Amino acid sequence: MNSLVVVEALKRVFKVVTAEGHFTEIVDYRETKHRLSVWPSTKKALIKVKAHVQMGYDFSKIKWEIYETNGKVKLQAIPAPYILSISPDINYYNLANGLFNKFTNEDFNLIQTQCIATVREVAEKSELPHLAAEQAKMLLTELASMHHWEIEGVKLLDS
């Protein structure tokens, strides 16, 4: 086997994972098409999606002021936590093609996209954002106290 790996871009980031969750979704997929509007042809599959979701912050987007004379850091603006990554494990069970309606690669890509979108939606509505905010608050407070600094504005993480 021959392969070629090309590095396209490297950059520095300061994104911090402050919470992660594991989600499972079961999808009963069915699609029926009619041939000559008379003969129904149904393809179906049972799909199990297990996803590992990481949520956190891009610390480069946090706005703060540092007062070195009195050892204070004042947080001015903190964006909401967001999903940094979704790592899905998608398994298909009981795949059944219809007589005139077969699964294509485009079908599998669309199913995967829809499953990931559903996991994203569920994760954003779960307790994960709250947990991410709580962990960020603890992290920032601990970092400041390690250097004998006082941090103001961590309440901004409560939103």
C-alpha positions in Angstrom: 0.0 0.0 0.0 1.3 3.4 -0.9 -0.1 6.6 0.5 0.8 10.3 0.7 0.0 12.6 3.5 0.2 16.3 3.0 0.0 18.9 5.8 -2.3 21.6 4.5 -2.2 24.0 7.5 -1.1 24.3 11.0 -2.1 27.0 13.5 -2.1 27.7 17.1 -5.4 27.5 19.0 -6.5 27.9 22.6 -9.6 25.8 22.6 -10.3 24.0 25.9 -12.6 21.1 26.4 -14.5 21.6 29.6 -17.1 18.9 29.3 -17.9 15.8 27.3 -20.8 13.5 26.9 -21.7 10.2 25.4 -25.0 10.0 23.4 -26.7 7.0 21.8 -29.4 7.3 19.2 -31.4 4.5 17.6 -32.9 5.3 14.1 -35.5 3.2 12.3 -34.9 4.4 8.8 -37.4 3.7 6.0 -37.9 5.2 2.6 -40.5 4.2 0.1 -40.5 5.1 -3.6 -43.2 4.1 -6.0 -42.4 2.7 -9.4 -45.0 3.9 -11.9 -46.9 5.1 -8.9 -48.2 1.6 -8.4 -45.5 -0.6 -6.9 -44.1 0.5 -3.6 -40.4 -0.2 -3.0 -39.1 0.3 0.6 -35.5 0.3 1.7 -35.0 0.2 5.5 -32.3 0.0 8.1 -31.9 0.0 11.8 -29.1 2.4 12.8 -27.3 2.7 16.1 -25.3 5.9 16.6 -23.0 6.2 19.6 -21.4 9.6 19.7 -18.7 11.2 21.9 -19.3 15.0 22.1 -16.8 17.5 23.5 -17.9 20.9 24.5 -15.8 23.9 25.6 -14.5 27.3 24.8 -12.3 29.1 22.4 -10.3 31.1 25.0 -9.0 33.4 22.2 -12.6 34.8 22.0 -12.8 35.7 25.7 -12.3 39.4 26.4 -10.6 40.4 29.6 -8.6 43.1 31.3 -5.6 42.5 33.4 -4.7 44.8 36.3 -1.2 43.8 37.3 -0.9 46.4 40.0 -3.6 44.9 42.2 -3.4 41.3 40.8 -6.9 41.2 39.2 -8.2 39.8 36.0 -11.6 41.1 34.9 -13.6 39.1 32.5 -15.6 41.3 30.2 -17.2 39.0 27.6 -17.3 35.3 27.4 -19.0 33.5 24.4 -21.3 30.6 25.2 -19.7 27.1 25.2 -19.9 25.3 21.9 -19.4 21.8 20.5 -15.7 21.4 19.7 -16.1 17.9 18.2 -18.5 15.0 17.6 -17.0 11.6 17.1 -19.8 9.3 15.9 -19.7 5.5 15.7 -22.5 4.5 13.3 -23.6 0.9 12.9 -26.2 -0.3 10.4 -28.3 -3.3 11.2 -31.0 -5.1 9.2 -30.2 -3.3 5.9 -32.9 -4.2 3.4 -33.0 -2.8 -0.1 -36.3 -2.4 -1.9 -36.8 -4.0 -5.2 -36.5 -0.7 -7.1 -35.1 1.4 -4.2 -31.5 0.5 -3.3 -29.2 2.2 -0.8 -26.5 4.4 -2.4 -23.4 6.0 -1.0 -25.3 9.3 -1.0 -28.0 7.7 1.2 -25.4 6.6 3.7 -23.8 10.1 3.7 -27.2 11.7 4.2 -28.1 9.4 7.0 -24.7 10.1 8.7 -25.2 13.9 8.3 -28.7 13.6 9.8 -27.6 11.5 12.7 -24.8 13.9 13.6 -27.2 16.9 13.4 -29.6 15.1 15.7 -26.8 14.3 18.2 -25.7 18.0 18.0 -29.2 19.2 18.7 -29.7 16.8 21.7 -26.3 17.7 23.1 -27.0 21.4 22.9 -30.3 20.9 24.7 -28.8 18.7 27.4 -27.0 19.6 30.6 -23.7 19.6 28.7 -23.5 23.4 28.1 -24.2 24.0 31.8 -21.5 21.5 32.8 -19.1 23.1 30.4 -19.7 26.6 31.8 -19.3 25.3 35.4 -16.0 23.6 34.5 -14.7 26.7 32.8 -15.6 28.8 35.8 -13.7 26.4 38.1 -10.7 26.3 35.7 -10.4 30.1 35.4 -10.8 30.5 39.2 -8.2 27.9 39.9 -5.7 29.3 37.4 -6.1 32.8 38.9 -5.7 31.6 42.5 -2.6 29.5 41.6 -0.9 32.8 40.8 -2.5 34.7 43.7 -4.7 36.7 41.4 -8.3 37.5 41.9 -10.7 37.0 39.0 -13.8 39.0 38.5 -16.7 38.4 36.1 -16.9 34.6 36.2 -20.7 35.2 36.7 -20.7 35.8 32.9 -20.4 32.0 32.5 -23.8 31.6 34.1 -25.7 32.6 31.0 
